Every structure is written in structure tokens, then in C-alpha cells.
Amino acid sequence: MDLKFLDELKAKNDIVEVIGKYLPLTRRGSNFWGLCPFHHEKTPSFCVNGTDQFYYCFGCHKGGDVISFVKEIESVDYWDAVKILAERAKIPLPQDNTATKEIAEQKKKKERLLALNRDAALFYVDCLKNGLGGEQLEYINKRGLTKETVVKFGIGASPDYNAVITHLRKKGYTEKEMTESGVAGRNAKGNYFDYLGGRLIIPIIDAFGNVIGFCGRILKKQDNVGKYLNTKETAVFSKGKTLFNINNLKKYKNANGLNEVIIVEGHMDVISLVQSGIENVVASMGTSLTKDQARILKRYSDKVIISYDGDFAGRKATLRGLDILQDEGLDVKVVTLPDGMDPDDVVRERGREFYEKLVKNALPLIDFKLRALRKDYDLNSADGKRKFVVAAVKIIKTSPSVTEQEDLLRAVRDLTGTNLETLRREMANSDVEVKALVIPSDSGEIGVADKVTKASRFILYAYIFNREYAENTDIRTLEFPESKHKIIADYVASAKAENIRPNISGLYSVQNDEIEEERNAIAAIESGKRDDFDEEMYFHDCIKTLKTANLDVKLQELTKLYDNSQDVDERKEITVKIREILAQKSAL
């Protein structure tokens, strides 16, 4: 989109005034603060910078310019947010603009895919109603699902591999649209087929009631075939940004309020729990939890209860993935289910009250980790006991609370018979870093991040906010290893080439999903900077870190070439290059 138009649009829509229409803001120093509208909080962590025209929340880490805010608060796409602000400022929209047309075309395409998904969902429902899904209906009855539950979740049936394709053709959709929506697949012979043919169909619906994808459940066990299959990721469906049943959770919260959200693994777990009367539940789409999902959850509640299958404690990758929730500031507890059972089994076989008792007794995440750890070691042997203590202490050290650390150390003492002072010394010598601020100026981001990533981010921060100490270093001479940083560096270089001062508002105008989190992190540095932090010294340290890392990569490549070469002359040439790079490193 025309940058001059966007600059004018933002200039005539002061971000403090616009946001102030949606929520109360209080001035503190040079910035304005309020309760974040994007997640539940009691203490204001939402910062609006009127000088540089951007916002950043230290709670949920959302940030952006005035267009981003309107886009998020009004739940519209970028182009619609622009139109809202243009109308507010009485600015005519650009008529002949390639980017504008592209945005409009993308919107039209998404609307078309959503319409196709809705028509497919209605077709599947009709098939079930009209008796074309005999096996599916038998499965529904076997699982004890009521008619009300089937209607609530829009459950349907795919009778075969062709029916939905024929139906959608008659509705005017092309085969290309069917494959782009994920409803159809294409075989080696070029024939189109129902991607979830013959399965029980459960639509995946977003918070706004749109059918964005489907989950198919097989009816008979098949070798090497999973029980559940989701449609592929599309322009409207991303598993990592989706939670199953979020549409019903939203309705439930609006009607009843919400203290906590229960997360389960499977679609049928959700359906069974909801039917039993437990409605504050979503599913994580069968994948490890993502930051996007954690941030969605935070909009609904600060408390999350994990209720995965009874054996999930043995899946270390899944267990570690729960830290994502904690990193986003959520209070995480974990339900201990009987081995071999999932929430669906528990509520059907032992009843709602039994399940609710398990939820009430859910353990804090760190306690659950320690309990899960016990399964890995033989505490009856001296060697097993020692190894357990070392591993347990590393987990305990991640707690930011000294009181909690002491309580957990005592629990380990009681379990192993190890002296409490010995455990304290072991923890003091542990190499685990407690989650903390990495650099004083980066107070918005918690966690120990990669050193080169942090260096790249701070360097770009200095250019985006036009720090004088960065003026003597041409950004075009710097090599950024990660593509997200290269994109931001290109924006800075392009702006300078056109004699335009790069700024955070201009960076938010760059339409690229890859840099969304990174530009929010850059905004966080400015919002959380401290007067006692020497930015200039740190900037030059970051330059050194970046250059050293790039030289190390080149050294690794040359060393590999040297090891793989059998030619004496070639090895001599490589040796000369290695010496040159070592000299460059010494000179830094």
C-alpha cells in the first residue's frame, strides 16, 4: 500500500486519541497506560507511546501501530482497519493501488473459502440427517452422543469420497477452490476426492463462527491410519493458531463468566465433557501448544488446566511444551488422570463428579513435572536416587519463588532422604538459569534467548528509534543470520535510501507475518528501557556479537571443506582463508 497514504492516515489518527476511545488511559511519564483489551488483567500493563505512535502490552506481548490496534480490537483485516481510520479522518482511499487490490483479492479469496467450508459443513450435516451416514450414526449412538450435542458441534457424515465434490461443483465451486480449502485432495491420476471421505465429520469453527476446517474420525480401526485427521493448513486454517471449541467457549464466557479453561487433546474429549456439563474446555488440535494458542487462551482466562491423556507425563516433548503457557503469564495446573484413560473415558465411565474432583486436585505445573520425573528413576537404588536429585533440583531452580523452592526441596528430601543443606548446595551449583530479564532494556520479554538473536534485535532497535550511536555504522554492512531480521534491516536501508527516517510506525506498515513477533519485541525494548542502562556500549557489544557469529559460521564451513578435501593445494588455500578469518576475529 502507498506509504505516503499510510503516513498521512497515521498522522491524522493519533494513536493515543484512537485507543482512548476504546479504553481509559492514564498518563505516566511520557507514556499512557491502561488495562489491556486483548487479555484479562487487573494491573495495567498496556503501554501507549504517543511520541513514536505505537502500543505494547507487557502482559500478552501484543504491539503495533494505530492500524494494528483497530484491526485487532474490531476483529477485521488490515484493509478494513485502514478504511475505518480513513473514514474517521475523512481521508479518501487511494483508488489505483496495486497493494490495495492485492489485499482486496486476498480478502475475497478468504471469504470464498469460508463460504465453501460452510456449504461443505451443511452438506455433511444433511448426509447424517438423511441416513447417508449409517456407520457414522452407529458410532454416534455407541459413544452416547445426544441429538443436542450433535447439533451444537455441527457433527456430520461423509458418505464416500465423491459426494461432497459433486455437491460443491453444483454450488459453483472449482476443484482448485476445493483443494485450497482442504476439503478435497487430488490423487496421482489427477482425480479429486473428499479428503476426509467415509469419516465422521467434526467442523472446526473459529471464535467468530466461521467454519475454517474439518476433523475426520475413522469408524473402524485401520493399520497405520490415525483415528483423527484434520484438513490441511490453508489461508483460513492454521492448527497452531486454532483451538477447537473456541466458538462455544466464547459464548459460555459471555453468558457465565470464566474462571479457568481446561485444555484437552482430542475433539471427542471436548465433546464428551461439554455434553456432561463441563463447558469451559478447548482442545489443542493434537499438536504441541504454541505461543499463538497461549495468547488466545489468555484473552479468556489467566488460569489454565491441562487435562491430557493419562500417560502423557511420559511424553517429555509435550510436557516441556507446557512451559509456553507459563511463559505467557498463565497460571498452569495439570490434571492427573488414571493411566491409559483420556478425559472422554473418565467422564463416560466414572462420571462428571469424578472428573471434576480430578480437576479440583490438579497440581501446579512444577509439582507435576517432579511427579512425572519420578517415573524415570529407580529411587530404590543409590545411583537412581542421585540422578533423580540432580534432575529434580534443575526443575525446582526454574521457580522464581524462593518459598516454593524451599517447599519443593523439602519434598525431595522426604522422598530421597537427602540432607536439605546438600540439596541447597546442589541447586546453587546447578547450571540452569532462572527465567529472568536478559538485558535491562528488554524488560518486555521474559526468558533466556539466543545471544545472536538478542544482539540482532537490539541493533535493529537502535536504527528503528534513530539512536545517534548507530549513525556511524551502515546497516548494509551487517549480516543478519535470520530472515526476520533481514526483512527489518531491508526496511531500514530502504527508508534511509529515500531520506526517510525509519520508525516503528513505518515498520508496522510492512506487511509480513514473519516479523510480527520481532517488531513487537523491538517495541518492547523502547517501552521498557531504563535510564541506568548504557545503550551505546551494549549496541557496540551487539555488533561484535553479530560479527563474531558470522565469522564463526564461515570458520565452520571452511573447516568442513578442509576435512573433506584430499587436495594438498586446496587445503593450503583453505588454511590461508581460515587464518584471515581468525585475524578478523582477533581484531574485533
Secondary structure, DSSP 8 states (H G I E B T S, - for coil): --HHHHHHHHHTS-HHHHHHTTS--EEETTEEEE--TTS--SS--EEEETTTTEEEETTT--EE-HHHHHHHHTT--HHHHHHHHHHHHT----SS-HHHHHHHHHHHHHHHHHHHHHHHHHHHHHHHHTTS-HHHHHHHHHTT--HHHHHHTT-EE--SSSHHHHHHHHTT--HHHHHHHTSEEE-TTS-EEETTTTSEEEEEE-TTS-EEEEEEE-SS--TT--SEEE----SS--GGG--BTHHHHHHHHHHH--S-EEEESSHHHHHHHHHHT--SEEE-TTS---HHHHHHHHTT-SEEEE---TTGGG-HHHHHHTHHHHHTT-EEEE----TT--HHHHHHHT-HHHHHHHHHT-EEHHHHHHHHHGGGS-TTSHHHHHHHHHHHHHHHHT-S-HHHHHHHHHHHHHHH---HHHHHHHHHH-----S-BSSGGGTT-BS---HHHHHHHHHHHHHHTT-GGGTTS-GGG---SSHHHHHHHHHHHHHHHTT----HHHHHTS--GGGHHHHHHHHHHHHT--TTS-HHHHHHHHHHHHHHHHHHHHHHHHHHHHHH---HHHHHHHHHHHHHHHHHHHH-
